[in-house]
Protein backbone atom coordinates (compact mmCIF):
# COMPACT_ATOMS: atom_id res chain seq x y z
CA UNK A 1 0.00 0.00 0.00
CA UNK A 2 2.78 2.54 0.59
CA UNK A 3 3.75 2.40 -3.09
CA UNK A 4 0.16 3.09 -4.12
CA UNK A 5 -0.04 6.11 -1.83
CA UNK A 6 3.29 7.39 -3.14
CA UNK A 7 2.02 6.99 -6.69
CA UNK A 8 -1.19 8.87 -5.89
CA UNK A 9 0.74 11.67 -4.16
CA UNK A 10 3.13 11.91 -7.13
CA UNK A 11 0.17 12.15 -9.54
CA UNK A 12 -1.43 14.86 -7.41
CA UNK A 13 1.83 16.83 -7.30
CA UNK A 14 2.24 16.59 -11.06
CA UNK A 15 -1.34 17.77 -11.57
CA UNK A 16 -0.78 20.71 -9.22
CA UNK A 17 2.44 21.64 -11.03
CA UNK A 18 0.60 21.56 -14.37
CA UNK A 19 -2.20 23.68 -12.94
CA UNK A 20 0.34 26.20 -11.60
CA UNK A 21 1.99 26.48 -15.04
CA UNK A 22 -1.34 27.07 -16.78
CA UNK A 23 -2.38 29.59 -14.11
CA UNK A 24 0.93 31.44 -14.46
CA UNK A 25 0.66 31.59 -18.24
CA UNK A 26 -2.92 32.81 -18.09
CA UNK A 27 -2.21 35.58 -15.60
CA UNK A 28 1.33 36.76 -16.26
CA UNK A 29 1.84 36.48 -20.03
CA UNK A 30 0.28 39.22 -22.14
CA UNK A 31 -0.43 38.20 -25.75
CA UNK A 32 0.49 40.56 -28.56
CA UNK A 33 -2.55 42.00 -30.31
CA UNK A 34 -2.57 42.34 -34.08
CA UNK A 35 -5.06 42.67 -36.89
CA UNK A 36 -6.01 39.51 -38.77
CA UNK A 37 -7.47 39.43 -42.28
CA UNK A 38 -8.96 36.23 -43.69
CA UNK A 39 -9.96 36.09 -47.35
CA UNK A 40 -13.17 34.16 -48.06
CA UNK A 41 -13.68 33.13 -51.69
CA UNK A 42 -16.90 34.55 -53.10
CA UNK A 43 -17.87 31.26 -54.74
CA UNK A 44 -18.13 29.76 -51.27
CA UNK A 45 -20.54 32.52 -50.25
CA UNK A 46 -22.77 32.26 -53.32
CA UNK A 47 -23.31 28.49 -53.17
CA UNK A 48 -26.75 27.39 -52.06
CA UNK A 49 -26.88 24.56 -49.51
PyMOL commands that set and color helices and strands:
alter all, ss='L'
color gray80, all
select helices_A, chain A and resi 2-28+42-46
alter helices_A, ss='H'
color red, helices_A
deselect
rebuild
show_as cartoon
